[in-house]
Amino acid sequence: MADTRDFLLEIGTEEMPSAPLMNAAGQLGKLVSAGLDEAGLPHGEVRVISTPRRLAALVADVATATDEVHEVRRGPAANIAFDEAGEPTKAAAGFARKCGIDPSQLVRRVDADGREYVFAERSVPSVPAAPILTALSERVIASLEWPNYRSQRWGSTHQTFVRPIRWICALLGGEVVPVSYADVTSGNVTRGHRVLAPGDHVVANASDYERVLEDAFVLSAERRAEAIRAGIAQVEAERGGAHVDTPKRIFDEVVNLCEWPTVLVGTFDEEFLAVPHEIICESMLSNQRYFPVYDASGALTREFVVVSNADPRVSATVIAGNEKVVRARLDDAKFFYDEDLKRPMEDFVERLGTVTFQERLGTMLQKVERMEGLAAVVAKQAGQDESGVAAATRAAHLAKADLVSQAVVEFTNQQGVMGGYYAAAAGESDEVCAAIREHYRPRFAGDELPSGTCGRCVAIADKLDTVCGIFAIDEPPTGSSDPYAVRRAAIGIIAMLRTLPGCDLRSLIGLSLGAYAAQGLEFDMEAVSKAVVKFFQGRLATIARDESISPDTVEAVSAVGVIDPGEYLARAHALEDARREDRETFDDLAQAYARAAHLTDASLGSKVNESLLGDAERALLEACSVGADKVAGALEGKDFSGALSALAELKTPIDRFFDDVLVMDDDTAVRENRLRLLNRFVEVFVGVADFSALSRKK
C-alpha cells in the first residue's frame, strides 16, 4: 500500500456572505470525498474548515498513489463465447465490452469445475496522487453551487465563484499540488486575519494548517461558535441570571462574519425601552446582528451584545461605534411607533382597502369583513356568550389593521404583535388585544396556539378564509408548491379546533365559501366545498398516522366522513386502542363485517320477517337491535369506546349465524329475509367506522 499524507485544499476569497458560505461548506466535504473515492485514492476523515474568507477541505491520510490492480473476471463458457470458426460471439463481445477490453484480448482457460471459460485480465498500474488531486481540486471548485446568489467573475477567464478567489493553498503533505482556477494558481501560503495578522503565512505541511491559522488569528467555525458562546455565558453570569437572546439563524450568521471573535457589550438610551421590545429587538437582530440582553425577570435591558472581528485592543472604539449605529436604528423604530400611535386604528382598517389580499380574492379589507362574520360564528359554536362573540368580532375587525402601519411596513415579522400594542393604546379590552397579537398562531408545526378562545376564533377565521379562497379560485396546493401556505393553515385550524369541540368544521367551510360567493366570486360551491372537505380529511389522516394510528384504522375512520378534528382523532384513537387491547375479537369482527357487507343487497331494505327466522338468526336480530341502540347512544354522547364495545358484542351472534345458516338458500323468501338481516347487521356499524377496511391484508 502507498504511503499516506494529509491533503489540503483551501480556497481563499473576498468575504463571503454567511448563507452561501454555510451551503458551500456542506457541499465541499461530500464533493472531495466522492472525488477521492471515484479516483481510487484511499483516505481518512474529510474535515471542512470555513471562515468568511476561506473554504477549505483537510483530508487525513490520503494515499500518495493509487493501488496497482490486477483484475481477472470469468465470462461465459468457451463454447458459448466462440463459434465453430473460433470467432467471438455476441456473448463474448458483450462480456469484453463490459470489462473494457477488446474481444481479442479474452483468454480461454479451464476453471476449477473442469469446464473451459473465457477470462478477461486487466492490469491497472499505480497512478501518483498529485495529478489526480489537481484535476479533483479544479473540478470541485467549479462544481460548488450558489443557490439564490449570483456568482462573480474576475481576471481574464470566464470561471466564476460567489466572491473573487484571491489565493489557493493546495498541499499533499508538504508538496504543493498544482491547481489553477480563474487566473489564480496554488501555492503553500494562506492568509491571516486582515487586521491582526495580515499578509501571507506559509503552511509547511497540510497537517500544520489549523495551527498556522490559529497563529494568524483565524479560528474554525466550531471554535468561533464556542468562543462566542463562552463570551455570552460570561456576560450572563456577570449580570446575575441575565439572558442573551441568540436566535439560531442570527447566531450562525454572526459566527460567519468574523475570524477572531471578541464578545463586547454596548448600551442604548433609556428612552427606547418605552418602545415595544419586539421591534427594538428585531431592529438590533435583523439589521445589526446585535443580541438583546434581558434581565433575570425577563425584561429587556439597555444592553446588547455585539461580536467584534477587530483588534481587541480597540474594543472601546468598536463599542462606541456600534452604540452610535444602534441609536440611529432605534430612533427610526421609535419614530415609526410614535407616528402610528397618532392615528386611530379605524384609519388603518379603512386603508386596508388599498392592500390586495389576492388578485382574484379582493382586498385585505374584504378579507377582514369575511373574517368578522366567520369569527362570530366560530365563537358562538365554541359556546361564547354575547360579550365573547362581540370580542371575537371586534378582534377580527382590527386584526389586520397594523399591516399598513409604519412599524409593520419596516418590521414585517411583527404583524399582529404591533396591532396588539396599538389596540391596547386605543383602549381595547385585554381579550381583544391578545387575540390581535396572537391570531397568526400557530405559525409552524409545534408552535403555540393563541392563548384564549377569542384569539383562536379569529385565527380559525383568518386561516379558513385563506384555505377556502384558494380552493375557490382553483389554486390548491400541489405536491411541490404551496405558495399560500394552505397546508400549514389547515394544520393550524385542526390544532385549534381540537380545543373547541363544539365547532362544526363542515358548516364553517360552507359559511366561508358563502362569504366569497356573496362578495361576487364565481365558483362551483358544491364542488369546491367537497374539495375543501377532502383536503381536510387528508390532513386529518396524516395527523392520525403521525400519532401512531395504523393506516387501516385511519382508512376505516375516514370512510365515515367525519372532519371535525376532535371527533375524528378521538374515533381513530378509540378504534386503535380497542384493536390493540382485543386484537382477535376485532379482527374476527372485521372479517365477518366484510363478508356480510359483500352479501348485502340494499334494494331489499332491512325489515326482517321474524316468522322465517331460526335460532341463530333470531339471536343476531336481537343483538343488532340492542347494539343499534347502544351505538346510537354512545355516538350521541361522543363515547366512541362505548360504541366499539357495543359492536364487539355482535361478534358471537354473527359468528354463530355464519356457522349455522346458509344465507343463499334455494327458497327466495328465506334467502331475501336473511339478506335483510345482514343489511340490518351492517347498518349498526354505519357512523362508527368502515370495518371492511380492517379486514384487508396490508
C-alpha positions as CSV (number, residue, x, y, z in Angstrom):
1,M,0.0,0.0,0.0
2,A,1.2,3.5,-0.8
3,D,2.4,6.0,1.8
4,T,-0.2,8.4,3.1
5,R,-0.2,12.1,3.7
6,D,-2.7,14.8,4.7
7,F,-4.2,16.7,1.8
8,L,-5.3,20.4,2.0
9,L,-7.4,22.4,-0.5
10,E,-8.0,25.9,0.7
11,I,-10.0,28.4,-1.5
12,G,-9.2,31.9,-0.3
13,T,-11.7,34.7,-1.2
14,E,-13.0,38.1,-0.6
15,E,-15.5,38.0,2.3
16,M,-18.3,35.5,1.5
17,P,-21.9,36.0,2.8
18,S,-23.0,33.7,5.6
19,A,-25.7,31.8,3.9
20,P,-23.8,30.7,0.7
21,L,-20.8,30.0,2.8
22,M,-22.7,27.5,5.0
23,N,-24.3,26.0,1.9
24,A,-20.9,25.5,0.2
25,A,-19.3,24.1,3.4
26,G,-22.0,21.4,3.3
27,Q,-21.2,20.6,-0.3
28,L,-17.4,20.7,-0.1
29,G,-16.7,17.7,2.1
30,K,-19.1,15.5,0.0
31,L,-17.5,16.6,-3.3
32,V,-14.0,15.9,-2.1
33,S,-14.8,12.6,-0.5
34,A,-16.7,11.4,-3.6
35,G,-13.9,12.5,-5.9
36,L,-11.2,10.7,-3.9
37,D,-13.4,7.5,-3.8
38,E,-14.0,7.7,-7.5
39,A,-10.4,8.1,-8.3
40,G,-9.5,5.1,-6.1
41,L,-7.4,7.1,-3.7
42,P,-7.8,5.7,-0.1
43,H,-8.2,8.4,2.5
44,G,-9.3,9.1,6.1
45,E,-11.6,11.7,7.6
46,V,-12.6,14.8,5.5
47,R,-12.9,17.9,7.6
48,V,-14.3,21.2,6.3
49,I,-12.9,24.4,7.7
50,S,-14.6,27.7,6.8
51,T,-14.4,31.4,7.6
52,P,-15.7,34.4,5.8
53,R,-12.5,34.5,3.7
54,R,-11.8,30.8,3.1
55,L,-13.4,27.5,2.4
56,A,-11.1,24.5,3.0
57,A,-11.1,20.7,3.0
58,L,-8.5,19.0,5.1
59,V,-8.3,15.2,4.4
60,A,-6.3,12.9,6.6
61,D,-4.2,10.0,5.3
62,V,-4.6,10.3,1.6
63,A,-2.6,7.7,-0.3
64,T,0.3,9.2,-2.4
65,A,-0.7,6.9,-5.3
66,T,-3.5,4.6,-6.3
67,D,-3.1,0.9,-5.7
68,E,-1.9,-1.3,-8.6
69,V,-4.8,-3.5,-9.7
70,H,-4.7,-6.9,-11.5
71,E,-8.2,-7.9,-12.2
72,V,-9.4,-11.3,-13.5
73,R,-13.0,-11.8,-14.4
74,R,-14.6,-15.0,-15.6
75,G,-17.0,-14.8,-18.5
76,P,-19.2,-17.3,-20.4
77,A,-18.2,-20.8,-21.3
78,A,-15.8,-21.0,-24.2
79,N,-18.2,-22.9,-26.4
80,I,-20.7,-20.0,-25.9
81,A,-18.2,-17.3,-26.3
82,F,-16.8,-18.5,-29.6
83,D,-18.5,-20.1,-32.6
84,E,-17.3,-23.1,-34.6
85,A,-14.9,-20.9,-36.7
86,G,-13.3,-19.6,-33.5
87,E,-14.9,-16.1,-33.9
88,P,-16.2,-14.3,-30.8
89,T,-20.0,-14.4,-30.4
90,K,-22.2,-11.6,-29.2
91,A,-21.8,-13.1,-25.7
92,A,-18.0,-12.7,-25.9
93,A,-18.3,-9.2,-27.3
94,G,-20.7,-8.1,-24.6
95,F,-18.5,-9.5,-21.8
96,A,-15.4,-7.9,-23.3
97,R,-17.1,-4.5,-23.6
98,K,-18.3,-4.8,-20.0
99,C,-14.7,-5.4,-18.9
100,G,-13.3,-2.5,-21.0
101,I,-11.2,-4.7,-23.3
102,D,-11.2,-5.9,-26.9
103,P,-12.7,-9.4,-27.6
104,S,-9.3,-10.5,-29.0
105,Q,-7.8,-10.0,-25.5
106,L,-10.1,-12.6,-23.9
107,V,-8.2,-15.7,-22.6
108,R,-9.5,-19.3,-22.7
109,R,-8.8,-21.4,-19.7
110,V,-10.2,-24.4,-17.8
111,D,-11.6,-23.5,-14.5
112,A,-11.7,-25.5,-11.3
113,D,-15.0,-27.1,-12.3
114,G,-13.3,-28.7,-15.3
115,R,-15.1,-26.6,-17.9
116,E,-13.4,-24.1,-20.3
117,Y,-14.3,-20.4,-19.9
118,V,-13.1,-17.1,-21.3
119,F,-11.4,-14.7,-18.9
120,A,-10.8,-11.0,-19.0
121,E,-7.5,-10.0,-17.5
122,R,-6.8,-6.3,-16.9
123,S,-3.9,-4.7,-15.1
124,V,-4.2,-1.1,-13.9
125,P,-0.9,0.4,-12.9
126,S,-0.5,2.6,-9.9
127,V,-1.0,6.4,-10.6
128,P,0.6,9.2,-8.5
129,A,-1.9,11.2,-6.4
130,A,-0.8,14.6,-7.4
131,P,-2.3,14.8,-10.9
132,I,-5.5,13.2,-9.6
133,L,-5.7,15.8,-6.8
134,T,-5.0,18.6,-9.3
135,A,-8.0,17.6,-11.5
136,L,-10.2,16.9,-8.5
137,S,-9.5,20.3,-6.9
138,E,-10.2,22.2,-10.1
139,R,-13.4,20.2,-10.6
140,V,-14.5,20.7,-7.0
141,I,-14.0,24.5,-7.1
142,A,-16.1,24.7,-10.3
143,S,-18.8,22.3,-9.0
144,L,-19.7,24.3,-5.9
145,E,-23.3,25.7,-6.3
146,W,-24.6,29.0,-5.0
147,P,-28.4,28.9,-5.0
148,N,-30.0,32.4,-4.7
149,Y,-26.6,34.1,-5.2
150,R,-25.1,35.4,-8.4
151,S,-21.5,34.2,-8.9
152,Q,-18.9,36.8,-9.8
153,R,-16.2,36.8,-12.5
154,W,-12.7,38.4,-12.3
155,G,-9.5,38.2,-14.2
156,S,-9.4,37.2,-17.8
157,T,-11.3,33.9,-17.7
158,H,-15.0,33.1,-17.7
159,Q,-14.8,31.0,-14.5
160,T,-16.9,32.2,-11.6
161,F,-17.2,31.9,-7.8
162,V,-19.5,33.6,-5.2
163,R,-16.7,36.1,-4.5
164,P,-13.4,36.6,-6.2
165,I,-10.8,34.0,-5.3
166,R,-7.6,35.6,-4.1
167,W,-5.4,32.6,-3.3
168,I,-5.4,28.8,-3.4
169,C,-3.4,26.7,-0.9
170,A,-3.2,23.0,-2.1
171,L,-0.8,20.6,-0.4
172,L,-0.3,16.9,-0.3
173,G,1.8,16.7,2.8
174,G,4.5,19.3,2.2
175,E,4.3,19.3,-1.6
176,V,2.3,21.9,-3.5
177,V,-0.5,20.3,-5.6
178,P,-0.7,22.4,-8.9
179,V,-4.2,23.9,-9.1
180,S,-5.3,26.8,-11.3
181,Y,-8.7,28.5,-11.4
182,A,-9.6,31.8,-12.9
183,D,-6.1,33.2,-13.1
184,V,-5.2,32.1,-9.6
185,T,-2.6,29.4,-9.1
186,S,-2.0,27.3,-6.0
187,G,0.9,27.7,-3.5
188,N,1.8,26.8,0.1
189,V,0.5,30.0,1.7
190,T,-2.7,31.0,3.4
191,R,-3.6,34.5,4.7
192,G,-4.2,35.5,8.2
193,H,-6.7,37.9,9.9
194,R,-7.0,41.1,7.9
195,V,-6.0,43.3,10.9
196,L,-4.3,41.0,13.5
197,A,-2.1,39.1,11.1
198,P,-2.3,40.5,7.6
199,G,-0.5,39.0,4.6
200,D,0.8,35.6,3.7
201,H,1.5,32.8,6.1
202,V,3.4,29.7,5.0
203,V,1.8,26.3,5.5
204,A,4.8,23.9,5.5
205,N,2.7,20.8,5.7
206,A,-1.1,20.2,5.3
207,S,-1.1,18.8,8.9
208,D,0.1,22.2,10.2
209,Y,-2.8,24.1,8.6
210,E,-5.0,24.7,11.6
211,R,-2.1,25.6,13.8
212,V,-0.9,28.2,11.2
213,L,-4.5,29.6,11.1
214,E,-4.7,29.9,14.8
215,D,-1.3,31.6,15.0
216,A,-2.6,34.0,12.3
217,F,-5.7,34.8,14.5
218,V,-8.2,32.7,12.5
219,L,-10.4,30.1,14.1
220,S,-12.6,27.4,12.5
221,A,-16.4,27.8,12.6
222,E,-16.7,25.4,15.5
223,R,-14.0,27.2,17.5
224,R,-15.6,30.6,16.8
225,A,-19.0,29.4,17.9
226,E,-17.5,28.1,21.1
227,A,-15.7,31.4,21.8
228,I,-18.9,33.4,21.2
229,R,-21.0,31.1,23.4
230,A,-18.3,31.3,26.2
231,G,-18.2,35.1,25.9
232,I,-22.0,35.3,26.1
233,A,-22.1,33.0,29.1
234,Q,-19.7,35.3,30.9
235,V,-21.9,38.3,30.2
236,E,-24.9,36.5,31.6
237,A,-23.0,35.3,34.7
238,E,-21.7,38.8,35.4
239,R,-25.3,40.2,35.4
240,G,-26.7,37.6,37.8
241,G,-29.0,35.5,35.7
242,A,-29.4,37.7,32.7
243,H,-30.3,36.1,29.4
244,V,-28.8,37.0,26.0
245,D,-31.2,36.2,23.1
246,T,-29.3,34.4,20.4
247,P,-31.7,33.1,17.7
248,K,-30.0,30.3,15.8
249,R,-30.2,31.9,12.3
250,I,-28.7,35.2,13.6
251,F,-26.1,33.3,15.7
252,D,-24.9,31.2,12.7
253,E,-24.6,34.3,10.6
254,V,-22.6,36.1,13.3
255,V,-20.2,33.1,13.5
256,N,-19.6,33.6,9.8
257,L,-19.0,37.3,10.0
258,C,-15.7,37.0,11.9
259,E,-12.5,35.1,12.1
260,W,-11.3,36.0,15.6
261,P,-14.4,36.9,17.6
262,T,-14.5,39.2,20.7
263,V,-17.7,39.5,22.7
264,L,-18.5,43.1,23.7
265,V,-21.4,44.8,25.5
266,G,-22.9,48.1,24.4
267,T,-25.9,50.1,25.7
268,F,-28.6,52.2,24.2
269,D,-30.6,55.2,25.7
270,E,-33.2,54.6,28.3
271,E,-36.0,56.2,26.2
272,F,-36.0,53.3,23.8
273,L,-37.3,51.0,26.5
274,A,-40.7,52.7,26.2
275,V,-40.9,51.3,22.6
276,P,-42.3,47.7,22.2
277,H,-39.4,45.4,22.8
278,E,-40.3,43.3,19.8
279,I,-39.4,46.0,17.3
280,I,-36.4,47.1,19.3
281,C,-35.0,43.5,19.3
282,E,-35.9,42.9,15.7
283,S,-34.1,46.1,14.7
284,M,-31.0,45.0,16.6
285,L,-31.0,41.4,15.5
286,S,-32.0,41.7,11.8
287,N,-30.3,45.0,10.9
288,Q,-27.2,44.9,13.0
289,R,-26.8,41.3,14.3
290,Y,-26.7,42.6,17.9
291,F,-28.0,40.2,20.6
292,P,-30.5,41.8,23.1
293,V,-29.9,41.3,26.8
294,Y,-32.8,40.5,29.2
295,D,-32.6,40.7,33.0
296,A,-33.4,37.8,35.3
297,S,-37.1,38.8,35.4
298,G,-37.3,38.6,31.6
299,A,-37.4,42.4,31.0
300,L,-35.4,43.9,28.1
301,T,-32.4,45.9,29.4
302,R,-30.5,48.8,27.8
303,E,-27.6,46.5,27.0
304,F,-26.8,44.5,23.9
305,V,-24.1,42.1,22.8
306,V,-22.0,42.7,19.7
307,V,-19.4,40.3,18.3
308,S,-16.4,42.1,17.0
309,N,-13.8,40.9,14.5
310,A,-11.5,43.8,15.2
311,D,-8.3,44.0,17.4
312,P,-9.4,43.5,21.0
313,R,-7.2,46.5,21.9
314,V,-9.7,48.8,20.2
315,S,-12.8,47.3,21.8
316,A,-13.8,50.7,23.4
317,T,-13.9,52.3,19.9
318,V,-15.8,49.4,18.5
319,I,-18.4,49.6,21.3
320,A,-18.8,53.4,20.8
321,G,-19.3,53.0,17.0
322,N,-21.9,50.3,17.4
323,E,-23.7,52.4,20.1
324,K,-23.9,55.2,17.6
325,V,-25.3,52.9,14.9
326,V,-27.9,51.3,17.2
327,R,-29.0,54.7,18.4
328,A,-29.9,55.7,14.8
329,R,-31.7,52.4,14.1
330,L,-33.7,52.6,17.4
331,D,-34.6,56.3,16.6
332,D,-36.2,55.0,13.4
333,A,-38.2,52.3,15.3
334,K,-39.3,54.8,17.9
335,F,-40.4,57.3,15.3
336,F,-42.5,54.7,13.4
337,Y,-44.2,53.6,16.6
338,D,-44.9,57.1,17.8
339,E,-46.3,58.1,14.4
340,D,-48.5,55.1,14.3
341,L,-50.0,55.9,17.8
342,K,-51.1,59.3,16.5
343,R,-53.7,57.6,14.1
344,P,-56.8,55.8,15.2
345,M,-56.9,52.1,14.3
346,E,-60.1,52.7,12.2
347,D,-58.0,54.7,9.8
348,F,-55.7,51.7,9.4
349,V,-58.7,49.4,8.8
350,E,-60.0,51.8,6.1
351,R,-56.6,51.8,4.4
352,L,-56.7,48.0,4.1
353,G,-59.0,48.6,1.1
354,T,-55.9,49.7,-0.8
355,V,-54.0,46.5,0.0
356,T,-54.5,43.4,-2.1
357,F,-55.0,40.1,-0.3
358,Q,-55.0,38.0,-3.5
359,E,-55.7,39.3,-7.0
360,R,-58.9,37.3,-7.5
361,L,-59.9,37.3,-3.8
362,G,-60.0,41.1,-3.3
363,T,-58.5,43.4,-0.7
364,M,-57.4,42.9,2.9
365,L,-60.5,45.0,3.9
366,Q,-62.8,42.5,2.2
367,K,-60.9,39.7,4.0
368,V,-61.4,41.4,7.3
369,E,-65.1,41.7,6.6
370,R,-65.3,38.0,5.9
371,M,-63.3,37.2,9.0
372,E,-65.7,39.2,11.2
373,G,-68.7,37.1,10.2
374,L,-66.8,33.8,10.4
375,A,-65.1,34.6,13.8
376,A,-68.5,35.5,15.3
377,V,-70.0,32.1,14.2
378,V,-66.9,30.2,15.5
379,A,-67.3,32.0,18.8
380,K,-71.0,31.0,19.1
381,Q,-70.2,27.4,18.2
382,A,-67.5,27.4,20.8
383,G,-70.0,28.4,23.5
384,Q,-69.1,32.0,24.0
385,D,-71.7,34.4,25.4
386,E,-72.7,37.7,23.7
387,S,-69.7,39.5,25.1
388,G,-67.4,36.8,23.8
389,V,-68.9,36.8,20.4
390,A,-68.6,40.6,20.3
391,A,-64.9,40.4,21.4
392,A,-64.1,37.9,18.6
393,T,-65.9,40.1,16.0
394,R,-64.0,43.2,17.2
395,A,-60.7,41.5,17.2
396,A,-61.3,40.2,13.7
397,H,-62.2,43.7,12.6
398,L,-58.8,45.1,13.9
399,A,-56.6,42.0,13.3
400,K,-55.1,43.2,10.0
401,A,-55.0,46.9,10.8
402,D,-51.3,47.0,11.6
403,L,-50.4,45.8,8.1
404,V,-50.5,49.4,6.9
405,S,-48.7,50.9,10.0
406,Q,-45.2,52.3,9.5
407,A,-43.8,49.9,12.1
408,V,-45.0,46.8,10.4
409,V,-44.0,48.1,6.9
410,E,-40.5,48.3,8.3
411,F,-40.6,45.3,10.6
412,T,-42.9,42.8,8.8
413,N,-42.3,40.0,11.2
414,Q,-44.1,42.0,13.9
415,Q,-47.5,42.0,12.2
416,G,-50.2,41.2,14.7
417,V,-47.8,42.0,17.6
418,M,-47.8,45.7,16.8
419,G,-51.6,45.6,16.3
420,G,-51.9,44.3,19.9
421,Y,-49.9,47.3,21.2
422,Y,-52.0,49.8,19.1
423,A,-55.2,48.2,20.3
424,A,-54.1,48.5,23.9
425,A,-53.2,52.1,23.4
426,A,-56.7,52.7,21.9
427,G,-58.3,51.3,25.0
428,E,-59.5,47.9,23.6
429,S,-60.0,45.1,26.1
430,D,-57.2,42.8,27.1
431,E,-59.0,39.9,25.4
432,V,-59.2,41.7,22.1
433,C,-55.6,42.9,22.3
434,A,-54.3,39.3,22.9
435,A,-56.4,38.0,20.1
436,I,-55.0,40.5,17.6
437,R,-51.4,39.8,18.8
438,E,-51.7,36.1,18.6
439,H,-54.1,35.4,15.6
440,Y,-51.2,34.4,13.3
441,R,-50.5,31.4,15.6
442,P,-49.8,28.6,15.1
443,R,-47.2,29.7,12.5
444,F,-45.5,26.4,12.2
445,A,-45.7,22.8,13.5
446,G,-45.4,22.7,17.2
447,D,-45.9,26.5,17.6
448,E,-48.1,27.7,20.5
449,L,-51.8,28.2,19.9
450,P,-53.5,31.6,20.7
451,S,-53.8,31.7,24.4
452,G,-57.5,32.5,24.6
453,T,-60.7,31.3,22.9
454,C,-61.2,34.8,21.3
455,G,-57.7,34.5,19.7
456,R,-58.5,31.0,18.4
457,C,-61.8,32.1,16.9
458,V,-60.0,34.9,15.0
459,A,-57.1,32.7,13.9
460,I,-59.5,30.0,12.6
461,A,-61.5,32.6,10.7
462,D,-58.3,34.0,9.2
463,K,-56.8,30.7,8.2
464,L,-60.1,29.1,7.0
465,D,-60.8,32.2,4.8
466,T,-57.4,31.7,3.1
467,V,-57.9,27.9,2.6
468,C,-61.4,28.3,1.2
469,G,-60.5,31.3,-1.0
470,I,-57.5,29.5,-2.6
471,F,-59.7,26.4,-3.4
472,A,-62.4,28.7,-4.7
473,I,-60.0,30.1,-7.3
474,D,-58.8,26.6,-8.1
475,E,-55.2,27.1,-7.0
476,P,-54.9,24.3,-4.3
477,P,-51.5,23.2,-3.1
478,T,-49.7,20.6,-5.1
479,G,-47.0,18.1,-4.2
480,S,-44.3,20.6,-4.9
481,S,-46.0,24.0,-4.4
482,D,-48.0,25.7,-1.7
483,P,-47.4,29.4,-2.2
484,Y,-50.2,30.5,0.1
485,A,-49.2,28.0,2.9
486,V,-52.6,26.4,2.8
487,R,-51.3,23.1,4.3
488,R,-49.9,25.0,7.3
489,A,-53.1,26.9,7.7
490,A,-55.2,23.7,7.7
491,I,-52.9,22.1,10.3
492,G,-53.3,25.2,12.4
493,I,-57.1,25.1,12.1
494,I,-57.1,21.4,13.1
495,A,-54.9,22.1,16.1
496,M,-57.2,24.9,17.3
497,L,-60.5,23.1,16.6
498,R,-59.3,20.1,18.8
499,T,-59.6,22.5,21.7
500,L,-63.0,23.8,20.6
501,P,-65.1,20.6,20.3
502,G,-68.4,22.5,19.8
503,C,-67.3,23.8,16.4
504,D,-68.6,22.3,13.2
505,L,-65.9,22.5,10.6
506,R,-68.1,21.4,7.7
507,S,-70.6,24.2,8.4
508,L,-67.8,26.7,8.8
509,I,-66.4,25.7,5.4
510,G,-69.9,26.4,3.9
511,L,-70.1,29.8,5.6
512,S,-66.6,30.8,4.4
513,L,-67.4,29.8,0.8
514,G,-70.7,31.6,1.1
515,A,-69.0,34.8,2.1
516,Y,-66.9,34.6,-1.1
517,A,-70.0,34.0,-3.2
518,A,-71.8,36.9,-1.6
519,Q,-68.7,39.1,-2.4
520,G,-69.3,38.2,-6.1
521,L,-66.7,35.5,-6.6
522,E,-67.9,32.9,-9.1
523,F,-67.2,29.2,-8.5
524,D,-69.0,25.9,-8.2
525,M,-70.0,25.9,-4.5
526,E,-70.7,22.2,-4.2
527,A,-67.5,21.1,-6.0
528,V,-65.3,23.4,-4.1
529,S,-66.9,22.5,-0.7
530,K,-66.2,18.8,-1.5
531,A,-62.6,19.6,-2.4
532,V,-62.0,21.5,0.8
533,V,-63.6,18.8,2.9
534,K,-61.4,16.2,1.1
535,F,-58.4,18.3,1.8
536,F,-59.1,18.5,5.5
537,Q,-59.7,14.7,5.5
538,G,-56.3,14.2,4.0
539,R,-54.7,16.5,6.7
540,L,-56.5,14.6,9.5
541,A,-55.4,11.3,8.1
542,T,-51.8,12.5,8.0
543,I,-52.0,13.8,11.6
544,A,-53.6,10.5,12.8
545,R,-50.7,8.5,11.2
546,D,-48.2,10.9,12.9
547,E,-49.9,10.0,16.2
548,S,-49.2,6.3,15.6
549,I,-52.6,5.3,14.3
550,S,-52.3,2.4,11.9
551,P,-53.2,3.0,8.2
552,D,-56.2,0.6,8.1
553,T,-57.7,2.3,11.2
554,V,-57.2,5.7,9.6
555,E,-59.0,4.4,6.4
556,A,-61.8,2.9,8.5
557,V,-62.5,6.1,10.3
558,S,-62.0,8.4,7.3
559,A,-64.7,6.4,5.4
560,V,-67.4,7.7,7.8
561,G,-66.8,11.3,6.6
562,V,-66.2,13.0,9.9
563,I,-64.0,16.0,9.6
564,D,-64.4,17.7,13.0
565,P,-60.8,17.2,14.3
566,G,-61.5,16.4,17.9
567,E,-64.1,13.8,16.9
568,Y,-62.1,12.3,14.1
569,L,-59.0,11.8,16.2
570,A,-60.9,10.6,19.2
571,R,-62.6,8.0,17.0
572,A,-59.3,6.9,15.5
573,H,-57.6,6.6,18.9
574,A,-60.6,4.7,20.3
575,L,-60.6,2.2,17.5
576,E,-56.8,1.8,17.5
577,D,-56.9,1.2,21.3
578,A,-59.8,-1.3,21.1
579,R,-57.9,-3.3,18.4
580,R,-54.8,-3.3,20.4
581,E,-56.5,-4.5,23.6
582,D,-58.6,-7.2,21.9
583,R,-57.0,-7.9,18.6
584,E,-58.7,-11.3,18.0
585,T,-62.2,-10.0,18.6
586,F,-61.9,-7.0,16.2
587,D,-60.0,-9.0,13.5
588,D,-62.8,-11.6,13.5
589,L,-65.5,-8.9,13.6
590,A,-63.9,-7.1,10.7
591,Q,-63.8,-10.4,8.7
592,A,-67.5,-11.0,9.5
593,Y,-68.5,-7.5,8.6
594,A,-66.6,-7.7,5.3
595,R,-68.4,-11.0,4.5
596,A,-71.8,-9.5,5.4
597,A,-71.2,-6.3,3.5
598,H,-70.3,-8.3,0.4
599,L,-73.6,-10.2,0.6
600,T,-75.9,-7.3,1.4
601,D,-78.4,-6.0,-1.1
602,A,-79.6,-2.5,-0.2
603,S,-82.6,-2.8,-2.5
604,L,-84.2,-5.3,-0.1
605,G,-84.1,-3.0,2.9
606,S,-83.7,-4.2,6.5
607,K,-87.2,-5.0,7.6
608,V,-86.9,-8.7,8.7
609,N,-89.8,-11.2,8.8
610,E,-89.3,-12.8,12.2
611,S,-91.5,-15.8,11.4
612,L,-88.9,-17.0,9.0
613,L,-86.0,-16.9,11.4
614,G,-84.2,-19.7,13.1
615,D,-82.5,-19.6,16.4
616,A,-79.2,-18.2,15.2
617,E,-80.9,-15.7,13.0
618,R,-83.2,-14.6,15.9
619,A,-80.2,-14.2,18.2
620,L,-78.4,-12.0,15.6
621,L,-81.6,-9.9,15.1
622,E,-81.9,-9.3,18.8
623,A,-78.2,-8.5,19.1
624,C,-78.5,-6.0,16.2
625,S,-81.5,-4.2,17.9
626,V,-79.7,-3.9,21.2
627,G,-76.4,-3.0,19.5
628,A,-78.0,-0.3,17.4
629,D,-79.5,1.4,20.5
630,K,-76.2,1.2,22.4
631,V,-74.2,2.5,19.4
632,A,-76.6,5.4,18.8
633,G,-76.5,6.4,22.5
634,A,-72.7,6.2,22.6
635,L,-72.2,8.3,19.5
636,E,-74.6,10.9,20.8
637,G,-72.5,11.2,23.9
638,K,-69.3,11.1,22.0
639,D,-68.4,7.8,23.7
640,F,-66.5,6.2,20.9
641,S,-65.0,3.5,23.1
642,G,-68.6,2.6,24.2
643,A,-69.7,2.4,20.6
644,L,-66.9,0.0,19.8
645,S,-67.7,-2.1,22.8
646,A,-71.3,-2.4,21.6
647,L,-70.1,-3.5,18.2
648,A,-67.8,-6.1,19.8
649,E,-70.8,-7.7,21.4
650,L,-72.0,-8.6,17.9
651,K,-69.1,-11.0,17.3
652,T,-70.6,-14.1,18.9
653,P,-74.0,-13.9,17.2
654,I,-72.6,-13.1,13.7
655,D,-70.1,-15.9,14.0
656,R,-72.9,-18.3,15.0
657,F,-75.1,-17.0,12.2
658,F,-72.4,-17.8,9.5
659,D,-71.7,-21.2,11.1
660,D,-75.3,-22.3,11.3
661,V,-77.1,-20.6,8.4
662,L,-76.8,-20.9,4.6
663,V,-77.5,-17.4,3.5
664,M,-78.1,-18.1,-0.2
665,D,-81.0,-20.6,0.5
666,D,-82.9,-22.0,-2.5
667,D,-86.1,-20.6,-1.1
668,T,-86.3,-17.0,-2.4
669,A,-88.3,-15.7,0.6
670,V,-85.8,-17.2,3.1
671,R,-82.8,-16.1,1.2
672,E,-84.0,-12.5,0.9
673,N,-85.0,-12.4,4.6
674,R,-81.5,-13.4,5.6
675,L,-80.0,-10.8,3.3
676,R,-82.3,-8.2,5.0
677,L,-80.9,-9.4,8.4
678,L,-77.4,-8.9,7.1
679,N,-78.4,-5.4,5.9
680,R,-79.6,-4.8,9.5
681,F,-76.3,-6.0,10.9
682,V,-74.2,-3.8,8.6
683,E,-76.4,-0.8,9.5
684,V,-75.3,-1.0,13.1
685,F,-71.7,-0.2,12.0
686,V,-72.7,2.9,9.9
687,G,-71.5,6.0,11.6
688,V,-68.8,4.3,13.6
689,A,-66.2,3.0,11.1
690,D,-65.9,1.1,7.9
691,F,-64.8,-2.3,9.3
692,S,-64.2,-3.7,5.9
693,A,-61.0,-1.6,5.8
694,L,-59.7,-3.5,8.8
695,S,-60.2,-6.9,7.1
696,R,-57.9,-6.2,4.1
697,K,-54.4,-7.6,4.1
698,K,-51.9,-4.8,4.0
